[in-house]
Amino acid sequence: MEAGIVGLPNVGKSTLFNALTAAGIASENYPFCTIEPNVGIVSVPDPRLDVIQSHIKTQKVIPAILRLVDIAGIVRGASEGEGLGNKFLSHIREVDAIIHVVRCFQEPNVVHVDGSVDPIRDIDTIDTELMLADLQTVESARDKAARTARSGDKEAKAKVEILNQCHALLADGKPLRSAEWHDPEMANIVKNYGLLTAKSVLYLANVDEDNLAGEGEIVERVRARAAEEGGEVVPVCAKIESELSELDDEDRREMLESVGLEEPALAVVARATYKLLGLQSYFTAGEKEVRAWTIPIGATAPQAAGVIHSDFERGFIRAEVYALADLEALKSEKAIREAGKLRVEGKGYVMHDGDICHFLFNV
């Protein structure tokens, strides 16, 4: 899964990207420090992998992966080419979700492009630019689909209808994520156009060091905004996360304890992104590797097998599945088989988060 980190200049976006990925990119205090999208690949922390490995000895452990793209600071007028304009708007089209960093801290030495801290104004600035960019995309696509529809093409007619709905929402100042696209075909059409405001948003409220829980009126306004559009909010202090990223494991644990945090932001952000995108993990375990695989909630066993390789889905015969709790209780896969806890599931089986699987297939 891939998430793009966006925000106005100087909200702490690149500092957070550095902390999450330890990539060490530049994060100076001036706009457009990030010009090309910086990409970081980070592991999704999952303690269940350690539990599995403690009972199934393996050569390596491979966690699920989150790909983060740090996108240059958006400014008012971006949809018309201001700042870095459409150059970075195109980068957002390629990601699955948007992580929107919102400044909720007061620091006179860090300049705000609009002169004061107001997270809702900042969110509106970026939403407006993304909506204007989407309007351009929708109008162009609608004109093209309408020309094809005149020949009687049913698919083109369906596209025109959906694009008209999109245009009405955007013209009314509403991001497309505010609509519920119940029909999967409609949702696919919206997704295929790479419409920016259709993407789910996770808000990272960049807070002061003395407000790590994100309490107070400023962050509550962000939470209220997220609730309106079905988003999520994670309070995080970029300054502390930056310091944590430079420490070894033992010192990191000590610092986390001293500031009252249970874990670094990466774990919280990864879980929130999973939830936002409707994802879950299942595991495969053997002598060579223990591995987490990312699938949508509701995926069937053949679809889950297809994440490993398309041949697994095409030639799917059955899945052998057991639960982590059974592995903890019985200590080995052999004991699970002998106890009759290993389930044999067919093509209609809907995967559960944390399933441990073997797939049988024939191509």
Buried (B, 14 or more C-beta within 10 A) or exposed (E): BBBBBBBBBBBBBBBBBBBBBBBEBEBEEEBEBBEEBBBBEBBBBBEBBEBBBEBBEBEEBBBBBBBBBBBBBBBBBBBEEEBBBEBBBBBBBEBBBBBBBBBBBEBEEEEBBEEEBBBEEBBBBBBBBBBBBBBBBBBEBBEBBBEBBEEEBEEBBBBBBBBBBBBEBBEEEBBBBBBEBEEEEBBEBBEEBBBBBBBBBBBBBBBBEEBBEBEEEBBBBBBEBBEEBEBBBBBBBBBBBBBBBEBEEEEBEEBBEEBEBEEBBBBBBBBBBBBBBEBBBBBBBEEEBBBBBBBEBEBBBBBBBBBBEEEBBEBBEBBBBBBBEBBEEBEEBEBBEEEEBBBEBEBEBEBEEBBBBBBEBEE
